[in-house]
Amino acid sequence: MPENTDNKVSKSDNQPVAYKERLNSWAIARLLPNTQREIVARFRSRSDADGYMRHLPQEIPNASYMVVFDCQRQEAVI
């Protein structure tokens, strides 16, 4: 079961990543055209992500998915 990690609290770009956000670093990404990806769900452990990924082809059989470790969830400010 994916964890609900939607946070409604707004943050400035200078604040460090909150502890709660760092807990769910494993994610399942749906592979899109032009080397883009869309995060489908986040998990605390790789084994949880792998288990959920085995379920995804039953729901959407024609999509491609990949388990990723998303250590930098915020975009870098240039």
Distance bins in CASP14 RR format, pairs under 12 A and 6 or more apart:
PFRMAT RR
TARGET T0000
AUTHOR 0000-0000-0000
RMODE 2
METHOD distances of the structure
MODEL  1
1 41 0 0 0 0 1 0 0 0 0 0 0
1 42 0 0 0 0 0 1 0 0 0 0 0
1 43 0 0 0 0 1 0 0 0 0 0 0
1 44 0 0 0 0 0 1 0 0 0 0 0
1 48 0 0 0 0 1 0 0 0 0 0 0
1 49 0 0 0 0 0 1 0 0 0 0 0
1 51 0 0 0 0 0 1 0 0 0 0 0
1 52 1 0 0 1 0 0 0 0 0 0 0
1 55 0 0 0 0 1 0 0 0 0 0 0
2 24 0 0 0 0 1 0 0 0 0 0 0
2 26 0 0 0 0 0 1 0 0 0 0 0
2 27 0 0 0 0 1 0 0 0 0 0 0
2 28 0 0 0 0 1 0 0 0 0 0 0
2 39 0 0 0 0 0 1 0 0 0 0 0
2 40 1 0 0 1 0 0 0 0 0 0 0
2 41 1 1 0 0 0 0 0 0 0 0 0
2 42 1 0 0 1 0 0 0 0 0 0 0
2 43 1 0 0 1 0 0 0 0 0 0 0
2 44 0 0 0 0 0 1 0 0 0 0 0
2 48 0 0 0 0 1 0 0 0 0 0 0
2 49 0 0 0 0 1 0 0 0 0 0 0
2 51 0 0 0 0 0 1 0 0 0 0 0
2 52 1 0 0 1 0 0 0 0 0 0 0
2 53 0 0 0 0 0 1 0 0 0 0 0
2 55 0 0 0 0 0 1 0 0 0 0 0
2 56 0 0 0 0 0 1 0 0 0 0 0
3 20 0 0 0 0 0 1 0 0 0 0 0
3 21 0 0 0 0 0 1 0 0 0 0 0
3 23 0 0 0 0 1 0 0 0 0 0 0
3 24 1 0 1 0 0 0 0 0 0 0 0
3 25 0 0 0 0 0 1 0 0 0 0 0
3 26 0 0 0 0 0 1 0 0 0 0 0
3 27 0 0 0 0 0 1 0 0 0 0 0
3 28 0 0 0 0 0 1 0 0 0 0 0
3 41 1 0 0 1 0 0 0 0 0 0 0
3 42 1 0 1 0 0 0 0 0 0 0 0
3 43 1 0 0 1 0 0 0 0 0 0 0
3 44 1 0 0 1 0 0 0 0 0 0 0
3 45 0 0 0 0 0 1 0 0 0 0 0
3 48 0 0 0 0 1 0 0 0 0 0 0
3 49 0 0 0 0 0 1 0 0 0 0 0
3 52 0 0 0 0 0 1 0 0 0 0 0
4 20 0 0 0 0 0 1 0 0 0 0 0
4 24 0 0 0 0 1 0 0 0 0 0 0
4 41 0 0 0 0 1 0 0 0 0 0 0
4 42 0 0 0 0 1 0 0 0 0 0 0
4 43 0 0 0 0 0 1 0 0 0 0 0
5 17 0 0 0 0 0 1 0 0 0 0 0
5 18 0 0 0 0 0 1 0 0 0 0 0
5 20 1 0 0 1 0 0 0 0 0 0 0
5 21 1 0 0 1 0 0 0 0 0 0 0
5 22 0 0 0 0 0 1 0 0 0 0 0
5 23 0 0 0 0 1 0 0 0 0 0 0
5 24 1 0 1 0 0 0 0 0 0 0 0
5 25 0 0 0 0 0 1 0 0 0 0 0
5 26 0 0 0 0 0 1 0 0 0 0 0
5 27 0 0 0 0 1 0 0 0 0 0 0
5 39 0 0 0 0 1 0 0 0 0 0 0
5 41 0 0 0 0 1 0 0 0 0 0 0
5 42 1 0 1 0 0 0 0 0 0 0 0
5 43 0 0 0 0 1 0 0 0 0 0 0
5 44 0 0 0 0 0 1 0 0 0 0 0
5 70 0 0 0 0 0 1 0 0 0 0 0
5 73 0 0 0 0 1 0 0 0 0 0 0
6 20 0 0 0 0 0 1 0 0 0 0 0
6 21 0 0 0 0 0 1 0 0 0 0 0
6 24 0 0 0 0 0 1 0 0 0 0 0
6 39 0 0 0 0 0 1 0 0 0 0 0
6 41 0 0 0 0 0 1 0 0 0 0 0
6 42 0 0 0 0 0 1 0 0 0 0 0
7 17 0 0 0 0 0 1 0 0 0 0 0
7 18 1 0 0 1 0 0 0 0 0 0 0
7 19 0 0 0 0 0 1 0 0 0 0 0
7 20 1 0 0 1 0 0 0 0 0 0 0
7 21 1 0 0 1 0 0 0 0 0 0 0
7 23 0 0 0 0 0 1 0 0 0 0 0
7 24 0 0 0 0 0 1 0 0 0 0 0
7 42 0 0 0 0 0 1 0 0 0 0 0
7 73 0 0 0 0 0 1 0 0 0 0 0
9 15 0 0 0 0 0 1 0 0 0 0 0
9 18 0 0 0 0 1 0 0 0 0 0 0
9 20 0 0 0 0 0 1 0 0 0 0 0
9 21 0 0 0 0 0 1 0 0 0 0 0
11 17 0 0 0 0 1 0 0 0 0 0 0
11 18 1 0 0 1 0 0 0 0 0 0 0
11 20 0 0 0 0 0 1 0 0 0 0 0
11 21 0 0 0 0 1 0 0 0 0 0 0
11 73 0 0 0 0 0 1 0 0 0 0 0
11 74 0 0 0 0 1 0 0 0 0 0 0
12 74 0 0 0 0 0 1 0 0 0 0 0
12 77 0 0 0 0 0 1 0 0 0 0 0
13 74 1 0 0 1 0 0 0 0 0 0 0
13 75 0 0 0 0 1 0 0 0 0 0 0
13 76 0 0 0 0 1 0 0 0 0 0 0
13 77 1 0 1 0 0 0 0 0 0 0 0
13 78 0 0 0 0 0 1 0 0 0 0 0
14 74 0 0 0 0 0 1 0 0 0 0 0
14 77 0 0 0 0 1 0 0 0 0 0 0
15 21 0 0 0 0 0 1 0 0 0 0 0
15 74 0 0 0 0 1 0 0 0 0 0 0
16 22 0 0 0 0 1 0 0 0 0 0 0
16 73 0 0 0 0 0 1 0 0 0 0 0
16 74 0 0 0 0 1 0 0 0 0 0 0
17 23 0 0 0 0 0 1 0 0 0 0 0
17 24 0 0 0 0 0 1 0 0 0 0 0
17 25 0 0 0 0 0 1 0 0 0 0 0
17 70 0 0 0 0 0 1 0 0 0 0 0
17 71 0 0 0 0 1 0 0 0 0 0 0
17 72 0 0 0 0 1 0 0 0 0 0 0
17 73 1 0 0 1 0 0 0 0 0 0 0
17 74 1 0 0 1 0 0 0 0 0 0 0
18 24 0 0 0 0 0 1 0 0 0 0 0
18 73 0 0 0 0 0 1 0 0 0 0 0
18 74 0 0 0 0 0 1 0 0 0 0 0
19 25 0 0 0 0 0 1 0 0 0 0 0
20 42 0 0 0 0 0 1 0 0 0 0 0
20 44 0 0 0 0 0 1 0 0 0 0 0
20 73 0 0 0 0 0 1 0 0 0 0 0
21 27 0 0 0 0 0 1 0 0 0 0 0
21 42 0 0 0 0 1 0 0 0 0 0 0
21 44 0 0 0 0 0 1 0 0 0 0 0
21 70 0 0 0 0 0 1 0 0 0 0 0
21 71 0 0 0 0 0 1 0 0 0 0 0
21 72 0 0 0 0 0 1 0 0 0 0 0
21 73 1 0 0 1 0 0 0 0 0 0 0
21 74 0 0 0 0 1 0 0 0 0 0 0
22 42 0 0 0 0 0 1 0 0 0 0 0
22 44 0 0 0 0 0 1 0 0 0 0 0
22 69 0 0 0 0 0 1 0 0 0 0 0
22 70 0 0 0 0 0 1 0 0 0 0 0
22 71 0 0 0 0 1 0 0 0 0 0 0
22 72 0 0 0 0 0 1 0 0 0 0 0
22 73 0 0 0 0 1 0 0 0 0 0 0
22 74 0 0 0 0 0 1 0 0 0 0 0
23 42 0 0 0 0 1 0 0 0 0 0 0
23 43 0 0 0 0 1 0 0 0 0 0 0
23 44 1 0 1 0 0 0 0 0 0 0 0
23 45 0 0 0 0 0 1 0 0 0 0 0
23 48 0 0 0 0 0 1 0 0 0 0 0
23 70 0 0 0 0 0 1 0 0 0 0 0
23 73 0 0 0 0 0 1 0 0 0 0 0
24 39 0 0 0 0 0 1 0 0 0 0 0
24 41 0 0 0 0 1 0 0 0 0 0 0
24 42 1 1 0 0 0 0 0 0 0 0 0
24 43 1 0 0 1 0 0 0 0 0 0 0
24 44 1 0 1 0 0 0 0 0 0 0 0
24 45 0 0 0 0 1 0 0 0 0 0 0
24 46 0 0 0 0 0 1 0 0 0 0 0
24 48 0 0 0 0 1 0 0 0 0 0 0
24 49 0 0 0 0 1 0 0 0 0 0 0
24 69 0 0 0 0 0 1 0 0 0 0 0
24 70 0 0 0 0 1 0 0 0 0 0 0
24 71 0 0 0 0 0 1 0 0 0 0 0
24 73 0 0 0 0 1 0 0 0 0 0 0
25 39 0 0 0 0 0 1 0 0 0 0 0
25 42 1 0 0 1 0 0 0 0 0 0 0
25 43 0 0 0 0 1 0 0 0 0 0 0
25 44 1 0 0 1 0 0 0 0 0 0 0
25 45 0 0 0 0 1 0 0 0 0 0 0
25 46 0 0 0 0 1 0 0 0 0 0 0
25 48 0 0 0 0 0 1 0 0 0 0 0
25 49 0 0 0 0 1 0 0 0 0 0 0
25 67 0 0 0 0 0 1 0 0 0 0 0
25 68 0 0 0 0 1 0 0 0 0 0 0
25 69 1 0 1 0 0 0 0 0 0 0 0
25 70 1 0 1 0 0 0 0 0 0 0 0
25 71 1 0 1 0 0 0 0 0 0 0 0
25 72 0 0 0 0 1 0 0 0 0 0 0
25 73 0 0 0 0 1 0 0 0 0 0 0
26 39 0 0 0 0 0 1 0 0 0 0 0
26 40 0 0 0 0 0 1 0 0 0 0 0
26 41 0 0 0 0 1 0 0 0 0 0 0
26 42 1 0 0 1 0 0 0 0 0 0 0
26 43 1 0 1 0 0 0 0 0 0 0 0
26 44 1 0 0 1 0 0 0 0 0 0 0
26 45 1 0 0 1 0 0 0 0 0 0 0
26 46 1 0 1 0 0 0 0 0 0 0 0
26 47 0 0 0 0 1 0 0 0 0 0 0
26 48 1 0 0 1 0 0 0 0 0 0 0
26 49 1 0 1 0 0 0 0 0 0 0 0
26 50 0 0 0 0 1 0 0 0 0 0 0
26 51 0 0 0 0 0 1 0 0 0 0 0
26 52 0 0 0 0 1 0 0 0 0 0 0
26 53 0 0 0 0 0 1 0 0 0 0 0
26 66 0 0 0 0 0 1 0 0 0 0 0
26 67 1 0 0 1 0 0 0 0 0 0 0
26 68 1 0 0 1 0 0 0 0 0 0 0
26 69 1 0 0 1 0 0 0 0 0 0 0
26 70 1 0 0 1 0 0 0 0 0 0 0
26 71 0 0 0 0 0 1 0 0 0 0 0
26 73 0 0 0 0 0 1 0 0 0 0 0
27 37 0 0 0 0 1 0 0 0 0 0 0
27 38 0 0 0 0 0 1 0 0 0 0 0
27 39 1 0 1 0 0 0 0 0 0 0 0
27 40 1 0 0 1 0 0 0 0 0 0 0
27 41 1 0 0 1 0 0 0 0 0 0 0
27 42 1 0 1 0 0 0 0 0 0 0 0
27 43 1 0 0 1 0 0 0 0 0 0 0
27 44 0 0 0 0 0 1 0 0 0 0 0
27 45 0 0 0 0 0 1 0 0 0 0 0
27 46 0 0 0 0 0 1 0 0 0 0 0
27 48 0 0 0 0 0 1 0 0 0 0 0
27 49 1 0 0 1 0 0 0 0 0 0 0
27 50 0 0 0 0 0 1 0 0 0 0 0
27 52 0 0 0 0 0 1 0 0 0 0 0
27 53 0 0 0 0 0 1 0 0 0 0 0
27 65 0 0 0 0 0 1 0 0 0 0 0
27 66 0 0 0 0 1 0 0 0 0 0 0
27 67 1 0 0 1 0 0 0 0 0 0 0
27 68 1 0 1 0 0 0 0 0 0 0 0
27 69 1 0 0 1 0 0 0 0 0 0 0
27 70 1 0 1 0 0 0 0 0 0 0 0
27 71 0 0 0 0 0 1 0 0 0 0 0
27 72 0 0 0 0 0 1 0 0 0 0 0
27 73 0 0 0 0 1 0 0 0 0 0 0
28 37 0 0 0 0 1 0 0 0 0 0 0
28 38 0 0 0 0 1 0 0 0 0 0 0
28 39 1 0 0 1 0 0 0 0 0 0 0
28 40 1 0 1 0 0 0 0 0 0 0 0
28 41 1 0 1 0 0 0 0 0 0 0 0
28 42 0 0 0 0 1 0 0 0 0 0 0
28 43 1 0 0 1 0 0 0 0 0 0 0
28 46 0 0 0 0 0 1 0 0 0 0 0
28 48 0 0 0 0 1 0 0 0 0 0 0
28 49 1 0 1 0 0 0 0 0 0 0 0
28 50 0 0 0 0 1 0 0 0 0 0 0
28 51 0 0 0 0 1 0 0 0 0 0 0
28 52 1 0 0 1 0 0 0 0 0 0 0
28 53 1 0 1 0 0 0 0 0 0 0 0
28 54 0 0 0 0 0 1 0 0 0 0 0
28 55 0 0 0 0 0 1 0 0 0 0 0
28 56 1 0 0 1 0 0 0 0 0 0 0
28 57 0 0 0 0 0 1 0 0 0 0 0
28 59 0 0 0 0 0 1 0 0 0 0 0
28 60 0 0 0 0 0 1 0 0 0 0 0
28 63 0 0 0 0 0 1 0 0 0 0 0
28 64 0 0 0 0 0 1 0 0 0 0 0
28 65 1 0 1 0 0 0 0 0 0 0 0
28 66 1 0 0 1 0 0 0 0 0 0 0
28 67 1 0 1 0 0 0 0 0 0 0 0
28 68 1 0 0 1 0 0 0 0 0 0 0
28 69 0 0 0 0 0 1 0 0 0 0 0
28 70 0 0 0 0 0 1 0 0 0 0 0
29 35 0 0 0 0 0 1 0 0 0 0 0
29 36 0 0 0 0 1 0 0 0 0 0 0
29 37 1 0 1 0 0 0 0 0 0 0 0
29 38 1 0 0 1 0 0 0 0 0 0 0
29 39 1 0 1 0 0 0 0 0 0 0 0
29 40 1 0 0 1 0 0 0 0 0 0 0
29 41 0 0 0 0 1 0 0 0 0 0 0
29 42 0 0 0 0 0 1 0 0 0 0 0
29 49 0 0 0 0 0 1 0 0 0 0 0
29 53 0 0 0 0 0 1 0 0 0 0 0
29 56 0 0 0 0 0 1 0 0 0 0 0
29 63 0 0 0 0 0 1 0 0 0 0 0
29 64 0 0 0 0 1 0 0 0 0 0 0
29 65 1 0 0 1 0 0 0 0 0 0 0
29 66 1 0 1 0 0 0 0 0 0 0 0
29 67 1 0 0 1 0 0 0 0 0 0 0
29 68 1 0 1 0 0 0 0 0 0 0 0
29 69 0 0 0 0 0 1 0 0 0 0 0
29 70 0 0 0 0 1 0 0 0 0 0 0
30 36 0 0 0 0 1 0 0 0 0 0 0
30 37 1 0 0 1 0 0 0 0 0 0 0
30 38 1 0 1 0 0 0 0 0 0 0 0
30 39 1 0 0 1 0 0 0 0 0 0 0
30 40 1 0 1 0 0 0 0 0 0 0 0
30 41 0 0 0 0 1 0 0 0 0 0 0
30 53 0 0 0 0 0 1 0 0 0 0 0
30 56 0 0 0 0 1 0 0 0 0 0 0
30 57 0 0 0 0 0 1 0 0 0 0 0
30 59 0 0 0 0 0 1 0 0 0 0 0
30 60 0 0 0 0 1 0 0 0 0 0 0
30 62 0 0 0 0 0 1 0 0 0 0 0
30 63 1 0 1 0 0 0 0 0 0 0 0
30 64 1 0 0 1 0 0 0 0 0 0 0
30 65 1 0 1 0 0 0 0 0 0 0 0
30 66 0 0 0 0 1 0 0 0 0 0 0
30 67 0 0 0 0 0 1 0 0 0 0 0
30 68 0 0 0 0 0 1 0 0 0 0 0
31 37 1 0 1 0 0 0 0 0 0 0 0
31 38 0 0 0 0 1 0 0 0 0 0 0
31 39 0 0 0 0 0 1 0 0 0 0 0
31 40 0 0 0 0 0 1 0 0 0 0 0
31 56 0 0 0 0 0 1 0 0 0 0 0
31 62 0 0 0 0 0 1 0 0 0 0 0
31 63 1 0 0 1 0 0 0 0 0 0 0
31 64 1 0 1 0 0 0 0 0 0 0 0
31 65 1 0 0 1 0 0 0 0 0 0 0
31 66 1 0 0 1 0 0 0 0 0 0 0
31 67 0 0 0 0 0 1 0 0 0 0 0
31 68 0 0 0 0 0 1 0 0 0 0 0
32 38 1 0 1 0 0 0 0 0 0 0 0
32 39 0 0 0 0 0 1 0 0 0 0 0
32 40 0 0 0 0 0 1 0 0 0 0 0
32 63 0 0 0 0 1 0 0 0 0 0 0
32 64 0 0 0 0 1 0 0 0 0 0 0
32 65 0 0 0 0 0 1 0 0 0 0 0
32 66 0 0 0 0 0 1 0 0 0 0 0
33 63 0 0 0 0 0 1 0 0 0 0 0
33 64 0 0 0 0 0 1 0 0 0 0 0
35 66 0 0 0 0 0 1 0 0 0 0 0
36 64 0 0 0 0 0 1 0 0 0 0 0
37 63 0 0 0 0 0 1 0 0 0 0 0
37 64 0 0 0 0 1 0 0 0 0 0 0
37 65 0 0 0 0 1 0 0 0 0 0 0
37 66 1 0 0 1 0 0 0 0 0 0 0
37 67 0 0 0 0 0 1 0 0 0 0 0
37 68 1 0 0 1 0 0 0 0 0 0 0
37 70 0 0 0 0 1 0 0 0 0 0 0
38 60 0 0 0 0 0 1 0 0 0 0 0
38 63 0 0 0 0 1 0 0 0 0 0 0
38 64 0 0 0 0 0 1 0 0 0 0 0
38 65 0 0 0 0 1 0 0 0 0 0 0
38 66 0 0 0 0 0 1 0 0 0 0 0
38 68 0 0 0 0 0 1 0 0 0 0 0
39 49 0 0 0 0 0 1 0 0 0 0 0
39 65 0 0 0 0 0 1 0 0 0 0 0
39 66 0 0 0 0 0 1 0 0 0 0 0
39 67 0 0 0 0 0 1 0 0 0 0 0
39 68 0 0 0 0 1 0 0 0 0 0 0
39 69 0 0 0 0 0 1 0 0 0 0 0
39 70 1 0 0 1 0 0 0 0 0 0 0
39 73 0 0 0 0 1 0 0 0 0 0 0
40 49 0 0 0 0 1 0 0 0 0 0 0
40 52 0 0 0 0 1 0 0 0 0 0 0
40 53 0 0 0 0 1 0 0 0 0 0 0
40 55 0 0 0 0 0 1 0 0 0 0 0
40 56 1 0 0 1 0 0 0 0 0 0 0
40 59 0 0 0 0 1 0 0 0 0 0 0
40 60 0 0 0 0 1 0 0 0 0 0 0
40 63 0 0 0 0 1 0 0 0 0 0 0
40 64 0 0 0 0 0 1 0 0 0 0 0
40 65 1 0 0 1 0 0 0 0 0 0 0
40 66 0 0 0 0 0 1 0 0 0 0 0
40 67 0 0 0 0 0 1 0 0 0 0 0
40 68 0 0 0 0 0 1 0 0 0 0 0
40 70 0 0 0 0 0 1 0 0 0 0 0
41 48 0 0 0 0 1 0 0 0 0 0 0
41 49 1 0 0 1 0 0 0 0 0 0 0
41 50 0 0 0 0 0 1 0 0 0 0 0
41 51 0 0 0 0 0 1 0 0 0 0 0
41 52 1 0 0 1 0 0 0 0 0 0 0
41 53 0 0 0 0 1 0 0 0 0 0 0
41 55 0 0 0 0 0 1 0 0 0 0 0
41 56 0 0 0 0 1 0 0 0 0 0 0
41 59 0 0 0 0 0 1 0 0 0 0 0
41 65 0 0 0 0 1 0 0 0 0 0 0
41 67 0 0 0 0 0 1 0 0 0 0 0
41 68 0 0 0 0 0 1 0 0 0 0 0
41 70 0 0 0 0 0 1 0 0 0 0 0
42 48 0 0 0 0 1 0 0 0 0 0 0
42 49 0 0 0 0 1 0 0 0 0 0 0
42 52 0 0 0 0 0 1 0 0 0 0 0
42 67 0 0 0 0 0 1 0 0 0 0 0
42 68 0 0 0 0 0 1 0 0 0 0 0
42 69 0 0 0 0 0 1 0 0 0 0 0
42 70 1 0 0 1 0 0 0 0 0 0 0
42 73 0 0 0 0 1 0 0 0 0 0 0
43 49 1 0 1 0 0 0 0 0 0 0 0
43 50 0 0 0 0 1 0 0 0 0 0 0
43 51 0 0 0 0 1 0 0 0 0 0 0
43 52 1 0 0 1 0 0 0 0 0 0 0
43 53 0 0 0 0 1 0 0 0 0 0 0
43 67 0 0 0 0 1 0 0 0 0 0 0
43 68 0 0 0 0 0 1 0 0 0 0 0
43 69 0 0 0 0 0 1 0 0 0 0 0
43 70 0 0 0 0 0 1 0 0 0 0 0
44 52 0 0 0 0 0 1 0 0 0 0 0
44 69 0 0 0 0 0 1 0 0 0 0 0
45 51 0 0 0 0 0 1 0 0 0 0 0
45 52 0 0 0 0 0 1 0 0 0 0 0
45 67 0 0 0 0 0 1 0 0 0 0 0
45 69 0 0 0 0 0 1 0 0 0 0 0
46 52 0 0 0 0 0 1 0 0 0 0 0
46 53 0 0 0 0 0 1 0 0 0 0 0
46 67 1 0 0 1 0 0 0 0 0 0 0
46 68 0 0 0 0 0 1 0 0 0 0 0
46 69 1 0 0 1 0 0 0 0 0 0 0
46 70 0 0 0 0 0 1 0 0 0 0 0
47 53 0 0 0 0 0 1 0 0 0 0 0
47 54 0 0 0 0 0 1 0 0 0 0 0
47 67 0 0 0 0 0 1 0 0 0 0 0
48 54 0 0 0 0 0 1 0 0 0 0 0
48 55 0 0 0 0 0 1 0 0 0 0 0
48 67 0 0 0 0 1 0 0 0 0 0 0
49 55 0 0 0 0 0 1 0 0 0 0 0
49 56 0 0 0 0 0 1 0 0 0 0 0
49 65 0 0 0 0 1 0 0 0 0 0 0
49 66 0 0 0 0 1 0 0 0 0 0 0
49 67 1 0 1 0 0 0 0 0 0 0 0
49 68 0 0 0 0 1 0 0 0 0 0 0
49 69 0 0 0 0 1 0 0 0 0 0 0
49 70 0 0 0 0 0 1 0 0 0 0 0
50 56 0 0 0 0 0 1 0 0 0 0 0
50 65 0 0 0 0 0 1 0 0 0 0 0
50 66 0 0 0 0 0 1 0 0 0 0 0
50 67 1 0 0 1 0 0 0 0 0 0 0
50 68 0 0 0 0 0 1 0 0 0 0 0
51 57 0 0 0 0 0 1 0 0 0 0 0
51 58 0 0 0 0 0 1 0 0 0 0 0
51 65 0 0 0 0 0 1 0 0 0 0 0
51 67 0 0 0 0 1 0 0 0 0 0 0
52 58 0 0 0 0 0 1 0 0 0 0 0
52 59 0 0 0 0 0 1 0 0 0 0 0
52 65 0 0 0 0 1 0 0 0 0 0 0
52 67 0 0 0 0 1 0 0 0 0 0 0
53 59 0 0 0 0 0 1 0 0 0 0 0
53 60 0 0 0 0 0 1 0 0 0 0 0
53 63 0 0 0 0 0 1 0 0 0 0 0
53 64 0 0 0 0 0 1 0 0 0 0 0
53 65 1 0 1 0 0 0 0 0 0 0 0
53 66 0 0 0 0 1 0 0 0 0 0 0
53 67 1 0 1 0 0 0 0 0 0 0 0
53 68 0 0 0 0 0 1 0 0 0 0 0
54 65 0 0 0 0 0 1 0 0 0 0 0
54 67 0 0 0 0 0 1 0 0 0 0 0
55 61 0 0 0 0 0 1 0 0 0 0 0
55 65 0 0 0 0 0 1 0 0 0 0 0
56 62 0 0 0 0 0 1 0 0 0 0 0
56 63 1 0 0 1 0 0 0 0 0 0 0
56 64 0 0 0 0 1 0 0 0 0 0 0
56 65 1 0 1 0 0 0 0 0 0 0 0
56 66 0 0 0 0 0 1 0 0 0 0 0
56 67 0 0 0 0 0 1 0 0 0 0 0
57 63 0 0 0 0 1 0 0 0 0 0 0
57 64 0 0 0 0 1 0 0 0 0 0 0
57 65 0 0 0 0 1 0 0 0 0 0 0
59 65 0 0 0 0 0 1 0 0 0 0 0
END
